[in-house]
Amino acid sequence: MTFMIWMYDISADLQKFYDDHVRLGVDRRKDLANKRDLNLERLYGGLDDLQAETGLARPHPYTWYNQGSYAMHTLNQDPAGDNDFDIDVGLIFNKEDLPSDPLAARQRMADALSKRCTNFTQEPTAKKNAVRVAYADGYHIDFAVYRTHTDILGIKHTEHASTTWKPRDPMAINTWFTKCVNDKSPKALPVLGYYPKVKEGQFRRIVRFLKWFARSRPSWSLPGGLIISALVAEVYVSDDDRDDWALFETINALAVRLNSNTQVFNPVSGTEFTESDEIHNQVKRLKTQVNMAVSKLSPLFNQAGCTHAKARSAWDWVFNHPFWADQQKVVKAAFEDAGQALALPYYLKIKCELASKQGGATYRAYPSGSGVLQKNVHLKFSITETNVPQPYLINWEVKNSGDEASEEDALSHATGPGSDNVHWTSTAYKGNHQMICKIIRDGKVLAQAIHIVRIAPGKWWRR
């Protein structure tokens, strides 16, 4: 044990939580692999379609690699249950098989995917570092584009299509992470007859627990998996006997690290993630929350007073999941949520549809809270049915939640009473948000409808 002080042992509960609720599991992992393979087939077919249309060669990548959390085996179940999973794939081309302009190379992949991808939440889009395919049920796949060539000295070069062609090994992050798991986790010493009590790969489990923590509240906008992994690699405290000890000590060390410095660097290239104001703000918010976590876990060290229930309650704040909460708390929360509805004399129904631009043609309906949308999707809200007799006025009100909207002073706004049966807006801030439509007469609300919109993290961007 790292320090010879007492902490309530919740390691058995933590292992069950990890197995049942954190790890992706074989079935989900296979499902993601099937989606990846299906979209690779769509890409190849779309490139063939472009070649047939233009009469110009549109070669396929000569190989591809899994990247990101899927490749690192740190992809968790979605804490919100919204299937907000991302799959990263690196497409490797010969240099002569791609346009010389990196944006044109990414756009070719987007155009190819668009040939075979229909009825998606958003058309395949060439973003800064990858081409994204977003599924209606929350999944998205990012295809990064690479080119390779061999120079006159026989040295092979690999470049990534970003804002420019940047030298990058598509497997470097995965190689780095695997080394961290192997080098930093507790190890058996069979020659000495020593075997840790914890399972192999503790470092990976601690990363997964902290990734879960960072996504445990829809309102939080905290750093993504690579930044979490880089920070854990800096501060990880191993424990041969208990994962809960290692997790607490790592959280505590992370708080100390971030209280001292909120800069974070890419562990492979050395470039600074936090040069971006958006990323730096996410790291600052993480600092606030890990300090709170250290405080919330303090009851674990009260040897005289900590019970199993109190220990579970402390970890419940960290993970924010019904597994840790007592049943009365869960039932009470459900009851309070159910009580939000207003008793009004008339009814009102609204619908939401998705469009690629404001005022443009819609391509899909979006039922309330039905999936996680990417940012920069345009939303058309319409009244479909009401029994309120004329005359009346209509008020459209947006209620946003979360760190991003709060920092932009955009938690709520409304049209004011008017006659518009249709209202346009777009997705801009991570979190769960509400569109509230009210029918009003003489200052009184006669009918009301609420539509939930769930928005994924990521940078807001313009085409």
N, C-alpha and C positions, 0 to 999 in steps of 0.2 A: 504494500500500500504506500502511496506517495508520502503522506503525512500521517504520523501516528496520533491522529485525533479521531474522534468518533463521528460517523455520519450514518444516519439511518439507511439500512441496506434495502434498496428497492430494486436491486439488479434483476431479480426474477421477473418482476412486473415489466421492467424496461425491456427485457428480452422478448417477452410475449408481445408487447406493443410493437417492437421492431418487426417481429415475424408476421404479425397479423395486419398491421396498419401502415408501416413505413416501407418495407421492402416491396418492390414492384410485383414480384411473384412471377412464376413461369408463364402463366396464361396471359397476363397483360404484356409481358415482354414479347411473347410470340405474336400477339396482336399487333404490337408496334412494328415488329419485324415484317409482318405481312403488309402493313400500310407502307412501310419503306419500299418493299419489293414491288408493290403495285405501282407506286409512283416512279420508281426507276423504269418500269415497263412503259408507263405513260410518257416519260421523258424520251426514251428510245423511239417509241412510236411517233411522238411529236416531232423529233428531229427528222425522222423519215418523211413525215408529212411536209415539213418545210422544204426538204430537198426535192420532193416531188413537185411542189408548187413553184419553186424558184429555178429548178434545174441546176442549183449550186450544191456542192458537197456540204453536208451537215454531219460530220462524223460523230460517232458515239464516244464517250469516255472509254479509255482502255482498261480502267479499273475504278474502283471506288472504295472508300473506307468509312466505317462507323466512326463518329466523333462525339465529343461532348459527354454528357452524363450517361447516355446510353452505353457508350464504349467504356466508360470508367466504372460502370456498375454502381452509380450513385443516383440513378433516376428513381425517385420515390413515387409512391401513390400520391395523388393530389389531395392535400388536406381539406380542400373545399368540396371534394367529390365531383369536380366539374370536368374531369378528363383533360385538364390543362397540361398535356404532356408535349415535350418537344423532342424531336429526333433530328440529330445533326448528321449529315452525310457529306463527305468530301468527294467530289467528282474530279477525276484525274485525266487530263487530256494531253496529247502531244501539242507542243507549242504551235505548230503549223496548222493545227485543226481548229483554232479559235481565232476570232478577231483580235487585232493588236490592242484595241481599246478595252480595258477591263469592264467598263459598264456595258459595252456592246456584247461582250462575252456573257455577262450575267443576263442581259436582256434576251439573248438568243435562247438561253435555258428557260426563261419565263415564257417566251413565245411558244416554245416547244411544249411545255407543260400545259399552256392554255389550250392547245389543240385537243388535248385529251382529258382535261379537268373541267367538268361542268357542274353547275349548281353548288359551288363552294361559297363559303361566307365572303370570300374575297378572291379576285382573280390572282393566279400566281404572280408574284411581284418581285421585281429585282430591287432588293434592298441594298444597303451599303456593303455588306459583307457576304450576302447569300441571297438565294432566291427562295421565297417562302411560299409553301402551300398550306393553307389554313382550312381545317375541317370544321364542319358545322358543329360537331360535338366536342370541340375544344382542342383536339390534337393539332399540332402543326409540324411540318417537316421543313427544315432549312437545308438547301443544297448549296454548299460552298464550291466555288469553281477554281480549279488549279490547272496550271500548265507546267509541263516539264520539258527540258531540253538538255543536251549534253554538249559541253564546250569542247574546244580543240584539244584540251588537255585530258579529255575523257571524264571530266567531273560533271555529275548530274546536278541540275539546278531545278528546284520546285518553287513556283511563285503562286501567290493567292490573288485572285481578282477582287481587290478592294477598291479604294479610291484611286490607287495605282496598283501596278503589279508588285506585290511585296514578297520578298523571300520568306518562305514559311514551310516547315515540315508539317504535313497534315496529321501526323501521329505524335508530334512532340509532346503535346499536353498529356495525352494518354500515357506515353512512356514515362513522363515525369511523375504522374500520379501513381502509376503502378510501383515505381521505385519508392515513393513516399510510403505506400501501404506496406511494402516489404521491409523497408529499412526502419520505419518508426514504430510499427506495431510490436507488442510483446512477442518474444520468440522463445521457442523451446530450445533447450540445450541437452539433447539426448545423451551425449557423452557423459554429462554430469548427472543425468537422471532428473533434469528439471523440466517441468512442463507448466506453463501458465494456466491459471484456472479459466481465463477467458478464452473464447473462441479465437481462431486466427483472424487477422485483418481488422483489428480494433480501430485503427485509424480510419478506415473506410466507414465503419459504423458511426463514429463520432461526426464525420463529415455529413453523413445522411441525417443524423439527429439535428444538427445545426441547420442544414438546409430545410428540414421540416419546420423548425422553429421560425426561420425567416419567412416562411410562407403560411404560418399558422393563422394569420388574420388577413382576410381579404382587404382590409383597410390599410395594411402596411405596404409600403413600397421600399423594400430592402434589396440588397445586392443579390445577383444571381449566383448560380452554382460555382462558377469558376472563381469568383472573388471569395466566396465562402471557403472554397477548397484552399486557395492561396493563403488566406488568413489562418485557417486551421493548421496548415503545414508549418506556419511560423510559430504557433503557440501551443500546439498539441502537447498534452501531458498524458503519458500512457499510464496504465495501471494493470498489473499482471493478474489481479484478483477480481476486479469489479469494473464493469462498463460504466455504472452510474458514478463511481468515483472519477474515472477518466473524463466523463462528460462534464461534471461539475468543475473539476480543476481546469479543463479547457475553456469553459465559459468564463471562469474567473480570470484566467490568463488573457483571454480575448478582451475582456473589459479593461484590464490594465494596459494592454497594447493599444487599444483604440483611444483610451483616455490620454495616452501620450502622443499618439500620431494617427491620423486618419488617412494617410496616403497608403495606397495599395498598388503593387506592381505585378505585372505578368511574370510568373515564375520561370518562364522559358525565355521570352524575348527581352525582359527587363523594362519594357515600356510601362508607363504609368496609367493604370486604369482610371485613376481619380483625376486625371487632367480634365475629363468631362465633368462639368458642373452637375449634371444629372446623376452620374455615378458617385461623385463625391457626396452629394446630399443623401444618397441611399446609404453610404457607409456611415455618415454622421447619425442617421436614424438608427442604424444597427448598433452604434455605440450606446445610444439611449436605451435601447431595448435589452442589450446584454447586461448593462448595469442594473436595470430593473430585475432581470432574471436572477442575478446574484443576490439581490435583496429578497426576492420572493422565495428563494431556496434556503434562506437562513434558518427556518424552523427545523431543517434536517439535522442540525448540529445541537439541538436541545436534547441531550441524552435523557434527562429526567422527564421531559414532557412530550417528546415526539412519538406519535402512534403511527400505525400503518395508514390510517385514514388521513392523518395530517401530512404524512409524507406524500401520499398520492395527490392530495390537494395542492401541495407545493409544486409538484411536477405538472399538475394540470395547468398551472399558469404558463409554464414553458411550452407545453404541447397543444393546449387548447383543443382537447379532443374528448369525446364522451367516454373513451376508455378509462380516463383518469378521473372524471367527474363522478360524484355520487348520483344515483338515479334520481333523487329528489330534485337536484339542481337541473338535470336535463328536462324532467317533466315540467318543472316550474318555468323554465325558459320557453318551452314549446307552448305552454298555456299563455304566457305573456305575449308571445308572437301572435297567437291566434286571436288575442284580444285587441289587436291593432285595428281591426275592421270597424268602420263607422256604420251606424244604423241610420240610413238615409231613406227618404220616401220613394226615390226612383232609382233605376239602375242605368249603368253606362258601360259600354264595351268599346275598347280601343284595340288597334292592332299596330304592330311594328313591322316594317319591311326594310330590307337592306338595299343600298344603292352605291355605285362607285363614285357618284358626285351628287351634290345637292341639286334637287330638281330633276335628276336624271331618272331613267327607267329603273325600276326595282327588279332584283333578280331572285329574291328569296324572302319568305316570311321568317320573322324571328319571334317565336313564342316567348312569353315572359320567363326570364331566367333560364332559358333552355340550353345555353352553352356560353362559352367564353369567346368574346369577339376580340379581334385584333384592333389596335388603334387606327384611326383615320378611316373608319367605315362610316358612311353616311346613313342616317336613320330617318325614315319617314313614318311618323305617327299619324294615324287617322281614326276618327270616330266611326265605328261600324254600326252601332245600334244604341238607342236610348229610348226610353218611354217618357222623357220629360217633355211636356207640351211647350210649344213656342209661346211667347218669346223667351229667350234666355241668352246669357253670355257664356263664353268658354274661356277658361284660363288653363294654360299649359305651364307646368312648373317642374323644373329639374331639381332633384335633390341628389347631390353627389356625396360620396364618402371617401375617406382615405387621405393618406399623407399628401399625395400629389395635388389633389383638388384643394386641400386645406392651404397648402403653401402658395397656391395660385389665387387664393381668395375666391374660389369658384365652387363653394359648397352648395350654393343654391342660386337660382335665378328663375324668373317667371315672365311670361308675356304680358300679364295683366289681362283683365276681362276684355274679350273681343268676340269676333264672329268666325274665326278661323277653325274649320273642321280638321285641318291638316297642319302639322307642325314638323319642321325639319331640324335636326341637330346631328351631331357626329360624336364618335367615340374618341375621347382625348385623355382620360385619366384612369389609371388602374383602380379596380375596386368594384363593388356592387352598388349600382346607382338606380334611382327611381325616376320615371317619368310619371307625373301625376296630372291627370286631366280632371278638371272640375267644371260642372255646369252650375251656373250661378244665376239667381234672380233676386233682385232687391237686397243684394249683399249676403244672401243665404246660399249655402251649398246644398243643391238638391240631389246631385249624383256625383259619384267620384269613381275613377278607375286608376289603378296603379300598375305600371309595367316595369318589371325588373330587367336591367341591362347589366351584364357582367363583362368587364373589360380586362384584358390580359395586361401584364406588365410589358415594358418596352418603350423605346423612344417614340414620341409623337413625331410623325414625319409628313411631309407633303410630297405629292407626286411631282 
